[in-house]
């Protein structure tokens, strides 16, 4: 039998509308400032999610497969550190692939709370996982986890283990990353923990290639944000007039992705005219890369200690076990 969730009930629809309204305001705010920006969460409509899956298969984009290899190699040790009857809380559950590794290996996990902004995918993945793990209480939460949120009731006394894979933490500016991890710290409580995926700082050539692949999939992923605004906010972006730009900026230690206007033009978004100078960009994503001091600083500022770090043989990526202090 397939488990059902009330994500499609009235409360779910209201939550979705709230998310949509907020996104719309965020978009307009971002495009009307001096330095134009769009939030990277906009990438992940159905088409964007598909393009991201293709990015993950690119030779140049090592992040996903490297993280999975690290998780596979060390999941036993992770489970030992986590302990029995964990309530697992995943921030941005997506397709629900990585979490299966944990659910398969953790000792009698008691609950799983997938949090995701994409309602359909969340309902689908939750139902499948509830079927496959009948002893785990699956409690999906449809929410934008970049905003404060309240977790559903969890089993009494269960240790809370947050899971934030994929180096999505890299999308946050360091001060926002610290603020976000502080909220995670509060959500997991005193004896809680966080399993975090972090991309490591490395040579610019490797990083630049990962975000500007030869096949142009990342360029399409980046431009898809404009197609989405055309469709959902009645915008009139001409995708051919925006170029994908991605580069590593060493001092802030981040990849920046931009969409660069190839000419002076005026675009309309939800009825609002937005003017572009030739060469002006919309900054669509930052992807911060961490070294040890930066990671240490981040953890400490959020009330966590780094209990254990695992990496791959090429030292490209970290999976980190943080514990609340
Ligand atoms: C999903 C945020 C981890 O920053 O590497 C991939 C998204 N952007 N290619 C990243 C992304 C361009 C990705 N994260």
Boltz pocket constraint, residues with backbone or C-beta under 6 A from the ligand:
constraints:
  - pocket:
      binder: B
      contacts: [[A, 55], [A, 63], [A, 166], [A, 167], [A, 168], [A, 170], [A, 171], [A, 210], [A, 211], [A, 218], [A, 285], [A, 286], [A, 287]]
      max_distance: 6.0
